[in-house]
């Protein structure tokens, strides 16, 4: 029978929707995660829902919307807030996140989970403070490469699979054009009072969705660079 901790680890593993199918870099001194597919490390390194589509042909209005989203990320120096992650089992995990472009972010999961997901701009580390292990992957092998790079241009660098527009919402489904970065991510933006990322959804190879909603957003704060330093697991601490 699967323990509550293992179930939480599965959800954490799917949390941010990083979709990999290539290089897998592990910290040299980190214990090797279990080969069980439900483990945190294997969940993050699992290939996720690759697409056989080359994307849609954007019309003028769709191109304008995609360019607005590119501009949103280019203008986003820093962002912090809270998040709620809901897996296919409808169980929710909560926490706080911090983002600083280019390429750095941190997700601290609230207790009882003792999980940290952190990117220093080069690598992304998944740390389990209970199990005292760490798994690392290259940030360039994830869809966040598209969104957090120094120069964001989704028309140039992404296969746009879908653009939907409503009075107060824009939905964008995209995939990296790079053959080394597989998988898709669906982004949801509110339009009022201004364009703002609200949530994203990823779908794994079994067709199961993970949704991450963000709120209480604060932009432009001078975030401590130490937040994005990947410390050895024994020294890592949850950020209050």
Order of alpha helices (4+ residues) and beta strands (2+ residues): alpha-alpha-alpha-beta-beta-beta-beta-beta-beta-alpha-alpha-beta-beta-beta-beta-beta
